[in-house]
Amino acid sequence: MEHVVNIIMMLAACGAFLVGFKFLSDNMEKLAGNSLKKLFNKTSDKKLIGVGIGALSTAVVQSSGVTTVMVVGFVNAGIMTLYQAATMIMGANIGTTITAQLAALSSFDIAPFFIALLFVGVMMDMLSKDDKIKSIGLALAGLGLVFFGLEIMSDSMSGYKTMPEVTNFLSSISNPFLLLLFGVIFTALLQSSSAVTTIIIAMATQGLIIGGGGNAILFIILGSNIGSCVTALISSIGTSVNARRTSMMHLLFNVTGALLFMVLLLIWSKPVVGSDFYEVTFQTWFAGEGAEGTQIAMFHTFFNVFCTILFLPFTNVLVKIATILIPDEEEEKKAEWELMYMDKRFLSTPAIALGQLQKESFRMADMSMESVQIAFRSFIDRDASALGKVDEKNENIGKISEQISDYLVRVSASGISLSDEKLVSAIHNNVGDIARIAELADNFTKYTRREIKENLVFSEGINEKLEIMHGLLQKQYLLVKEIILSGNRNLMEESDRLEDQIDVMRKDLVAEHIVRLSQGKCRPENNTVFINLVCNMERIGDHLNFIAHSVDNQAE
């Protein structure tokens, strides 16, 4: 009965550890959301910068799986090159080792202080109304739960070290290839090499030595690195060729590194040279009572850093091999209505998803302003031949609007911070304003058709003034785009000044038109078309102004 209880406690502790790990990862992701967004916006062709971004983002969110899935998404969206993706994946492998380093601390007497964070974090979540404080609290609670799980796991394992049948069984599993395979399968099931390494550390600190000591434990760590590729491989199903190549590079990097080290460990083993690699290196360097966890954690870090240093100069070769293994296919060109920046894989990281949806909304805005330009040009030139392009473009704008709105709903439903919720609301409103601009462009086409059908002729110099007003709108749009995408609020005053200028111009044009009508210089049948056209142009300026000031609501 005692053994059954121990097994139940060990499984429960493992569950508590994994739940704590998820709490820690999810809330760190929320806290670092904007920082992650800025990091990924700084993608560079410089190798070390790519490695640094991958390592830092993974260390923060405590999951290489999250980072690699995001990288696959960026490549699938065509935002990131294979070269950039390769360096970030290498960095992610380094960043993921921070979890094992934390787990190794459980060997020391400071573990109770970390467990105390479980209570502190829960209190912060219960007593605070601030989303940021609540996320910090839940992250601390997650960290406390990780150590609590490790402590219970270690206690439940401690009884087995005095049971010969258990220790003999673990010692008998000494085949390197079997141990490697165990690491691969166990990690694939848990979808986390960090979790596997942590469990192995918990076993080692209790004297439960797999394979009888020596290099044996390292083969499981090598297998865990291969198994960590499963998440990215699954994520790449149904993606573009380059996205699948990204997952292949991840697999190539981890498999090649693991196999090279496996050869080293097989050569540098007691039967061959009289001593094991692990005994001579990490067990010697980090000797002392209870240092088993530190030794495993340091090897995990050393392995990934060493492989990165080894393969980084050959990044181009890695890209080339992946390209050969997954050859080019004749892919259909994306239709204009298909999203360019957003990928469903970003939904697991709301801050990244919202940044991409913001970009999509301005791709939609680019199309709306292009629609305005085509429609306006057709009116000035009295040319109906291009009006079909406006109808087609506006139809695509409508489809993009629906997709962005759908993603915004899904992001909002995933449980996000108040600041992100404000951004969701702002993007929703902006998409609505952008759609209205496209509708106003559609109004222009109606005026053009009537202008041509009824052979309307406007007073001399009117077209030139309309051109000036249209130019102001295009200039205002560029400022608004810069304000939203770059966060440069210093341009707000100039944007407002242009909007006021457009309002004044509308009033002057209408007033001048009424004077011309009273003087008989303008035909009465022109009245409706001209006034509606000018008022619609002013409304475009209003919608652009609404979009620019959406940042005010986010700052509240």
ChimeraX attribute file (.defattr): number of C-alpha atoms within 10 A of each C-alpha:
attribute: neighborCount
match mode: 1-to-1
recipient: residues
	/A:1	6
	/A:2	8
	/A:3	11
	/A:4	9
	/A:5	11
	/A:6	19
	/A:7	15
	/A:8	13
	/A:9	18
	/A:10	21
	/A:11	16
	/A:12	15
	/A:13	24
	/A:14	20
	/A:15	16
	/A:16	21
	/A:17	27
	/A:18	19
	/A:19	17
	/A:20	25
	/A:21	25
	/A:22	19
	/A:23	21
	/A:24	27
	/A:25	22
	/A:26	22
	/A:27	22
	/A:28	21
	/A:29	26
	/A:30	24
	/A:31	21
	/A:32	16
	/A:33	23
	/A:34	17
	/A:35	16
	/A:36	23
	/A:37	19
	/A:38	14
	/A:39	16
	/A:40	20
	/A:41	13
	/A:42	12
	/A:43	17
	/A:44	17
	/A:45	14
	/A:46	11
	/A:47	18
	/A:48	14
	/A:49	17
	/A:50	26
	/A:51	24
	/A:52	19
	/A:53	25
	/A:54	29
	/A:55	25
	/A:56	21
	/A:57	27
	/A:58	29
	/A:59	23
	/A:60	20
	/A:61	26
	/A:62	26
	/A:63	29
	/A:64	32
	/A:65	24
	/A:66	22
	/A:67	29
	/A:68	29
	/A:69	25
	/A:70	25
	/A:71	29
	/A:72	30
	/A:73	26
	/A:74	23
	/A:75	25
	/A:76	26
	/A:77	19
	/A:78	15
	/A:79	15
	/A:80	21
	/A:81	19
	/A:82	26
	/A:83	21
	/A:84	22
	/A:85	31
	/A:86	30
	/A:87	27
	/A:88	30
	/A:89	31
	/A:90	31
	/A:91	29
	/A:92	29
	/A:93	33
	/A:94	27
	/A:95	28
	/A:96	29
	/A:97	29
	/A:98	22
	/A:99	19
	/A:100	26
	/A:101	22
	/A:102	16
	/A:103	23
	/A:104	25
	/A:105	17
	/A:106	25
	/A:107	22
	/A:108	12
	/A:109	8
	/A:110	10
	/A:111	18
	/A:112	14
	/A:113	11
	/A:114	20
	/A:115	23
	/A:116	17
	/A:117	22
	/A:118	23
	/A:119	16
	/A:120	16
	/A:121	22
	/A:122	18
	/A:123	15
	/A:124	19
	/A:125	22
	/A:126	11
	/A:127	11
	/A:128	12
	/A:129	10
	/A:130	12
	/A:131	16
	/A:132	17
	/A:133	16
	/A:134	22
	/A:135	23
	/A:136	20
	/A:137	26
	/A:138	28
	/A:139	29
	/A:140	28
	/A:141	28
	/A:142	30
	/A:143	27
	/A:144	27
	/A:145	28
	/A:146	30
	/A:147	29
	/A:148	25
	/A:149	27
	/A:150	27
	/A:151	21
	/A:152	21
	/A:153	26
	/A:154	23
	/A:155	17
	/A:156	20
	/A:157	21
	/A:158	18
	/A:159	13
	/A:160	17
	/A:161	16
	/A:162	11
	/A:163	10
	/A:164	10
	/A:165	11
	/A:166	13
	/A:167	18
	/A:168	16
	/A:169	13
	/A:170	16
	/A:171	16
	/A:172	12
	/A:173	15
	/A:174	19
	/A:175	12
	/A:176	19
	/A:177	14
	/A:178	14
	/A:179	22
	/A:180	25
	/A:181	19
	/A:182	18
	/A:183	26
	/A:184	26
	/A:185	18
	/A:186	19
	/A:187	26
	/A:188	21
	/A:189	13
	/A:190	15
	/A:191	22
	/A:192	24
	/A:193	31
	/A:194	28
	/A:195	22
	/A:196	26
	/A:197	30
	/A:198	24
	/A:199	17
	/A:200	21
	/A:201	29
	/A:202	27
	/A:203	21
	/A:204	23
	/A:205	21
	/A:206	21
	/A:207	18
	/A:208	23
	/A:209	20
	/A:210	24
	/A:211	21
	/A:212	17
	/A:213	17
	/A:214	20
	/A:215	23
	/A:216	25
	/A:217	24
	/A:218	26
	/A:219	27
	/A:220	26
	/A:221	28
	/A:222	28
	/A:223	29
	/A:224	30
	/A:225	30
	/A:226	28
	/A:227	28
	/A:228	30
	/A:229	28
	/A:230	22
	/A:231	20
	/A:232	27
	/A:233	20
	/A:234	12
	/A:235	20
	/A:236	23
	/A:237	11
	/A:238	10
	/A:239	16
	/A:240	19
	/A:241	18
	/A:242	24
	/A:243	29
	/A:244	24
	/A:245	30
	/A:246	32
	/A:247	28
	/A:248	24
	/A:249	26
	/A:250	27
	/A:251	21
	/A:252	18
	/A:253	23
	/A:254	25
	/A:255	18
	/A:256	14
	/A:257	21
	/A:258	23
	/A:259	16
	/A:260	11
	/A:261	17
	/A:262	20
	/A:263	10
	/A:264	12
	/A:265	20
	/A:266	17
	/A:267	14
	/A:268	18
	/A:269	18
	/A:270	15
	/A:271	10
	/A:272	10
	/A:273	10
	/A:274	9
	/A:275	14
	/A:276	20
	/A:277	20
	/A:278	22
	/A:279	16
	/A:280	12
	/A:281	13
	/A:282	19
	/A:283	18
	/A:284	11
	/A:285	11
	/A:286	16
	/A:287	14
	/A:288	9
	/A:289	9
	/A:290	17
	/A:291	20
	/A:292	23
	/A:293	27
	/A:294	24
	/A:295	22
	/A:296	26
	/A:297	28
	/A:298	18
	/A:299	20
	/A:300	26
	/A:301	18
	/A:302	15
	/A:303	21
	/A:304	24
	/A:305	17
	/A:306	13
	/A:307	20
	/A:308	23
	/A:309	11
	/A:310	12
	/A:311	18
	/A:312	18
	/A:313	11
	/A:314	12
	/A:315	22
	/A:316	14
	/A:317	13
	/A:318	21
	/A:319	22
	/A:320	16
	/A:321	16
	/A:322	22
	/A:323	19
	/A:324	10
	/A:325	10
	/A:326	14
	/A:327	12
	/A:328	11
	/A:329	8
	/A:330	7
	/A:331	8
	/A:332	6
	/A:333	6
	/A:334	9
	/A:335	9
	/A:336	15
	/A:337	17
	/A:338	14
	/A:339	22
	/A:340	18
	/A:341	21
	/A:342	26
	/A:343	20
	/A:344	12
	/A:345	19
	/A:346	22
	/A:347	19
	/A:348	16
	/A:349	23
	/A:350	24
	/A:351	27
	/A:352	23
	/A:353	24
	/A:354	27
	/A:355	20
	/A:356	20
	/A:357	24
	/A:358	24
	/A:359	19
	/A:360	23
	/A:361	24
	/A:362	19
	/A:363	17
	/A:364	28
	/A:365	23
	/A:366	17
	/A:367	21
	/A:368	25
	/A:369	20
	/A:370	17
	/A:371	27
	/A:372	28
	/A:373	19
	/A:374	19
	/A:375	29
	/A:376	24
	/A:377	19
	/A:378	20
	/A:379	23
	/A:380	15
	/A:381	11
	/A:382	15
	/A:383	15
	/A:384	17
	/A:385	8
	/A:386	13
	/A:387	24
	/A:388	13
	/A:389	13
	/A:390	24
	/A:391	18
	/A:392	12
	/A:393	19
	/A:394	24
	/A:395	14
	/A:396	18
	/A:397	27
	/A:398	17
	/A:399	15
	/A:400	22
	/A:401	21
	/A:402	12
	/A:403	16
	/A:404	22
	/A:405	19
	/A:406	11
	/A:407	19
	/A:408	22
	/A:409	13
	/A:410	14
	/A:411	22
	/A:412	19
	/A:413	10
	/A:414	11
	/A:415	12
	/A:416	18
	/A:417	19
	/A:418	13
	/A:419	15
	/A:420	20
	/A:421	18
	/A:422	19
	/A:423	23
	/A:424	23
	/A:425	18
	/A:426	20
	/A:427	23
	/A:428	18
	/A:429	16
	/A:430	23
	/A:431	26
	/A:432	16
	/A:433	20
	/A:434	26
	/A:435	21
	/A:436	16
	/A:437	27
	/A:438	27
	/A:439	21
	/A:440	21
	/A:441	28
	/A:442	19
	/A:443	16
	/A:444	28
	/A:445	23
	/A:446	16
	/A:447	20
	/A:448	25
	/A:449	17
	/A:450	15
	/A:451	22
	/A:452	14
	/A:453	9
	/A:454	11
	/A:455	11
	/A:456	14
	/A:457	12
	/A:458	16
	/A:459	12
	/A:460	8
	/A:461	8
	/A:462	13
	/A:463	14
	/A:464	11
	/A:465	12
	/A:466	19
	/A:467	14
	/A:468	12
	/A:469	21
	/A:470	22
	/A:471	13
	/A:472	16
	/A:473	25
	/A:474	16
	/A:475	13
	/A:476	23
	/A:477	24
	/A:478	13
	/A:479	21
	/A:480	27
	/A:481	19
	/A:482	16
	/A:483	20
	/A:484	18
	/A:485	12
	/A:486	9
	/A:487	12
	/A:488	13
	/A:489	18
	/A:490	9
	/A:491	14
	/A:492	17
	/A:493	10
	/A:494	14
	/A:495	25
	/A:496	20
	/A:497	12
	/A:498	20
	/A:499	23
	/A:500	16
	/A:501	15
	/A:502	25
	/A:503	19
	/A:504	12
	/A:505	18
	/A:506	22
	/A:507	15
	/A:508	12
	/A:509	18
	/A:510	17
	/A:511	13
	/A:512	12
	/A:513	21
	/A:514	17
	/A:515	13
	/A:516	15
	/A:517	15
	/A:518	12
	/A:519	9
	/A:520	10
	/A:521	13
	/A:522	18
	/A:523	14
	/A:524	12
	/A:525	12
	/A:526	19
	/A:527	16
	/A:528	10
	/A:529	16
	/A:530	18
	/A:531	18
	/A:532	15
	/A:533	23
	/A:534	20
	/A:535	17
	/A:536	19
	/A:537	24
	/A:538	24
	/A:539	19
	/A:540	26
	/A:541	28
	/A:542	20
	/A:543	20
	/A:544	26
	/A:545	21
	/A:546	15
	/A:547	24
	/A:548	24
	/A:549	20
	/A:550	18
	/A:551	17
	/A:552	11
	/A:553	11
	/A:554	16
	/A:555	9
	/A:556	7
